[in-house]
Amino acid sequence: MLRNGRAPKGTREAVGEEFRQIIDACRGQQGEELRENVKELQRKFENAWEDGGEAKRELNAFLERYV
């Protein structure tokens, strides 16, 4: 698979190198952006079933239309 333009090597060293790159990215700016995105999703999910929340509104709209 050439998702990043490189052919897979399949060696232990290559896997270890890729793993370290991912960990380093998660500790840097990219990781911070991912954490902020997850926090925003968490807020949306927490509020989805509250009164007036998106999930509750959509369910009620569905029930009114089809039930």
BAVEXMAR-796005 format. One record per residue: residue number from 1; residue in one letter; y, x negated, z of N, C-alpha, C, O in turn. Coordinates in steps of 0.2 Angstrom, whole numbers, plus 5000, padded with zeros to 4 digits. Example, Ala and Ser with C-alpha at 12.3 -4.5 7.8 and 13.67 -1.06 7.14 Angstrom:
2
ATOM     n   res     nY     nX     nZ    caY    caX    caZ     cY     cX     cZ     oY     oX     oZ
ATOM     1     A   4972   4934   5039   4978   4938   5039   4984   4934   5039   4983   4929   5042
ATOM     2     S   4989   4936   5035   4995   4932   5036   5000   4936   5039   5006   4933   5040
# end
This chain:
67
ATOM     n   res     nY     nX     nZ    caY    caX    caZ     cY     cX     cZ     oY     oX     oZ
ATOM     1     M   4994   4996   5000   5000   5000   5000   5006   4995   5000   5007   4991   5004
ATOM     2     L   5011   4997   4996   5017   4993   4995   5023   4997   4997   5028   4997   4994
ATOM     3     R   5023   4999   5003   5029   5003   5006   5035   4999   5007   5041   5001   5005
ATOM     4     N   5034   4992   5008   5039   4988   5009   5040   4983   5004   5043   4978   5005
ATOM     5     G   5036   4983   4999   5036   4979   4993   5032   4973   4994   5032   4968   4990
ATOM     6     R   5028   4972   4999   5023   4967   5001   5016   4969   5001   5015   4975   5003
ATOM     7     A   5012   4965   4998   5005   4967   4998   5002   4966   5005   5004   4961   5008
ATOM     8     P   4997   4970   5008   4995   4969   5014   4990   4962   5014   4986   4961   5009
ATOM     9     K   4991   4958   5019   4986   4953   5020   4980   4954   5024   4975   4952   5022
ATOM    10     G   4981   4958   5029   4975   4960   5033   4972   4955   5038   4967   4956   5041
ATOM    11     T   4976   4950   5039   4974   4945   5044   4976   4946   5051   4981   4950   5051
ATOM    12     R   4973   4943   5056   4976   4944   5062   4983   4942   5063   4987   4945   5067
ATOM    13     E   4984   4936   5060   4991   4934   5061   4996   4938   5058   5002   4939   5060
ATOM    14     A   4995   4941   5052   4999   4946   5049   5000   4952   5053   5006   4954   5053
ATOM    15     V   4995   4955   5056   4996   4961   5060   5000   4959   5066   5004   4963   5068
ATOM    16     G   4999   4953   5069   5002   4951   5075   5010   4950   5073   5014   4952   5077
ATOM    17     E   5011   4947   5067   5018   4946   5065   5022   4953   5064   5027   4954   5066
ATOM    18     E   5018   4958   5061   5021   4964   5060   5022   4968   5066   5027   4971   5067
ATOM    19     F   5018   4967   5071   5018   4971   5077   5024   4968   5081   5028   4972   5084
ATOM    20     R   5025   4961   5081   5031   4958   5084   5038   4960   5081   5043   4961   5085
ATOM    21     Q   5038   4961   5074   5044   4963   5071   5045   4971   5073   5051   4972   5074
ATOM    22     I   5040   4975   5074   5042   4982   5076   5044   4982   5083   5049   4985   5085
ATOM    23     I   5041   4978   5088   5044   4978   5095   5051   4975   5095   5055   4978   5098
ATOM    24     D   5052   4970   5091   5059   4967   5091   5064   4972   5088   5070   4973   5091
ATOM    25     A   5062   4976   5083   5067   4981   5080   5068   4987   5086   5074   4989   5086
ATOM    26     C   5063   4988   5089   5064   4994   5094   5068   4992   5100   5071   4996   5103
ATOM    27     R   5069   4985   5101   5073   4983   5106   5080   4982   5104   5085   4981   5108
ATOM    28     G   5081   4982   5098   5088   4981   5095   5092   4987   5093   5090   4993   5096
ATOM    29     Q   5096   4987   5088   5100   4992   5086   5096   4998   5084   5098   5004   5085
ATOM    30     Q   5091   4996   5080   5087   5002   5077   5084   5006   5082   5083   5012   5082
ATOM    31     G   5081   5002   5088   5078   5006   5093   5083   5010   5097   5081   5016   5099
ATOM    32     E   5089   5008   5098   5094   5012   5101   5096   5018   5097   5096   5024   5100
ATOM    33     E   5096   5018   5090   5097   5024   5086   5091   5028   5087   5092   5035   5087
ATOM    34     L   5085   5026   5087   5079   5030   5087   5079   5034   5094   5078   5040   5094
ATOM    35     R   5081   5030   5099   5081   5034   5106   5087   5039   5106   5086   5044   5109
ATOM    36     E   5092   5038   5103   5098   5043   5103   5095   5049   5099   5097   5055   5101
ATOM    37     N   5092   5048   5094   5089   5054   5090   5084   5058   5094   5084   5064   5093
ATOM    38     V   5080   5054   5097   5075   5058   5101   5078   5062   5107   5076   5067   5109
ATOM    39     K   5083   5059   5110   5087   5062   5115   5090   5069   5113   5090   5074   5116
ATOM    40     E   5093   5069   5107   5096   5074   5103   5091   5080   5102   5092   5086   5103
ATOM    41     L   5085   5078   5100   5079   5082   5098   5077   5085   5105   5076   5091   5105
ATOM    42     Q   5077   5081   5110   5075   5084   5117   5079   5089   5119   5077   5094   5122
ATOM    43     R   5086   5088   5118   5091   5093   5120   5090   5100   5116   5090   5105   5119
ATOM    44     K   5089   5099   5110   5088   5105   5106   5081   5109   5108   5082   5115   5108
ATOM    45     F   5076   5105   5109   5070   5109   5111   5071   5112   5118   5068   5117   5119
ATOM    46     E   5074   5109   5123   5075   5111   5129   5079   5118   5129   5078   5123   5133
ATOM    47     N   5084   5119   5124   5088   5125   5124   5085   5130   5119   5088   5135   5119
ATOM    48     A   5080   5128   5115   5078   5133   5110   5075   5139   5113   5076   5145   5110
ATOM    49     W   5072   5140   5119   5070   5146   5121   5074   5149   5127   5072   5154   5130
ATOM    50     E   5080   5146   5128   5085   5149   5132   5088   5156   5129   5087   5156   5123
ATOM    51     D   5091   5160   5133   5094   5166   5130   5099   5163   5125   5104   5159   5127
ATOM    52     G   5099   5166   5119   5103   5164   5114   5101   5157   5110   5104   5155   5105
ATOM    53     G   5095   5154   5112   5093   5148   5109   5090   5150   5102   5088   5155   5101
ATOM    54     E   5090   5144   5098   5088   5145   5091   5081   5148   5090   5080   5153   5086
ATOM    55     A   5076   5146   5094   5069   5148   5094   5069   5156   5096   5065   5160   5093
ATOM    56     K   5072   5157   5101   5072   5164   5103   5075   5169   5098   5073   5175   5097
ATOM    57     R   5081   5167   5096   5084   5171   5091   5080   5172   5084   5079   5178   5082
ATOM    58     E   5077   5167   5082   5073   5167   5076   5066   5172   5077   5065   5176   5073
ATOM    59     L   5063   5171   5083   5058   5175   5085   5060   5183   5085   5056   5187   5083
ATOM    60     N   5065   5184   5088   5068   5191   5089   5069   5194   5082   5068   5200   5080
ATOM    61     A   5072   5190   5078   5074   5192   5071   5067   5193   5067   5067   5198   5063
ATOM    62     F   5063   5189   5068   5056   5190   5065   5053   5197   5067   5050   5201   5063
ATOM    63     L   5053   5198   5074   5050   5204   5077   5054   5210   5074   5050   5215   5073
ATOM    64     E   5060   5210   5074   5064   5216   5072   5062   5217   5065   5062   5223   5063
ATOM    65     R   5061   5212   5061   5060   5214   5053   5053   5216   5052   5052   5220   5048
ATOM    66     Y   5048   5213   5055   5041   5214   5054   5037   5219   5059   5031   5220   5057
ATOM    67     V   5040   5220   5064   5036   5224   5069   5039   5231   5070   5037   5235   5074
# end
